[in-house]
Each structure stands twice: as C-alpha cells, then as structure tokens.
C-alpha cells in the first residue's frame, strides 16, 4: 500500500472527523484525534491539543456509560479494567473497585495521563453484588 502524503493524510483524518461528528460517535472521534496526535508526534510536532481532544471524547463516552449504570438502579459499583498492553499508569488502576458516584466525580478513567499512543483504553465493568 503506498504511503499517503502529508496533505492526503490530514484530508483523510478530517473526513473521518466529519463522519463521526455527523453520527455523534464520540468513540470514533476520540480514536481519530489520538491517531492525529500520533501522526503529529511522528512529524516532531506538539500533539498535546489533539491528545486533549481525544481525551475529552473518551471522557464523554465514559460519563455516559456511568450515567446509564447509575440510572439502572441495579448497580452501585464498577471495576476498572485495562488492556493487556496498557501503560503502567493504567495498569495500576486495574482491578480497582469504586462506587459509581465516586467514579462520576473522581473520573479515574479515561486516565488523562495515560502514556499509550492512542490514549487510555481502560473501561468499567459493572460489579453485581
């Protein structure tokens, strides 16, 4: 597969962002912003703004998930799970059980300081007691 030029790569990113915005797909937006940040880093440019946007999109998804759990009336706690190749900061959170209320106020995930190139990929698993 031929390598895309700089301009073509940004054109592709922007088309994906437009598509995800129309679909209200915050997961797709977050992933794309992190991919854009990785591309900027490879070019030796500051990628903090794109990583910040990716984080905000992932935070929105997580907040919505916690809201649904809270509204279920069944769940009171969640457990933090991380991906096998997560950064050390995220791995330290693995297995932590926290009340939904605390998760909503403390926002431990997505971990804003995550060092993975595509940002925090931790998730909540409902704890049924």
Buried (B, 14 or more C-beta within 10 A) or exposed (E): EEEEEEEEBBEEBEEBBEEBEEEEBBEBBBBBBBBBBBBBBEEEEEBEEBBBBBBBBBBBBBBEBBEEBBEEEEBBBBBBBBBEEBBEBBBEBBEBEBBBEEBBEEBBBBBBEBEBBBBBBBBBEBBEE
